[in-house]
């Protein structure tokens, strides 16, 4: 059983889990340029099409891609909205980091004055 704190965004968990893998991030980068088949997405990698299909399933489950059929080809399409949610979550920490850097700057100034 996994305990979830208040405000826990279950969708974000899937997005961040999918983005944790460099192959899946590379696939998303490819899809920025347009829809692609499994064969097209597999071309830059030294892995089989079934292995790429497993990565696509993870991306699809996270809502980062959708898949459609055109004639005999199955196309993957980038769905960027979950990325917007992830960026929004990360931006909440921007103020924290800015304050941390400001405190570090103050500390460094104090240390310079002491020496």
Phi, psi and omega in degrees: 000133179255125176275134182244124178291161177303142180081004181297127181260100184300322178299324179294327179300314178296321180295310182293325177296318179294320182286346181293339183264127182296329178295317180293323176296320179294322177297315178299322178298318177299319184288345174300333184270359177135168180299152182209155176276169177299319180299317179295320180289330181281338187309314183285352186253152174265061177215162183285162175298322176299325178294318177295321178300324177295319176297319179297323179297319178297315179297320179293317179297330178278354181081012183275341174221159169237160182233142179220163181252128172231111187056240180264357183265140174255116185259143173257142184229133178292132173243101191275347184304317178299332177292324177298318178296319179294318178297319177300318179296316180294324181295335176300336181266355180299315179298320178302312182292322178299315178296320179297318179292323177298317178296321178295317177301316179298317179298315179297321176298318178297318180293323178294320180294327181286334184269000000 
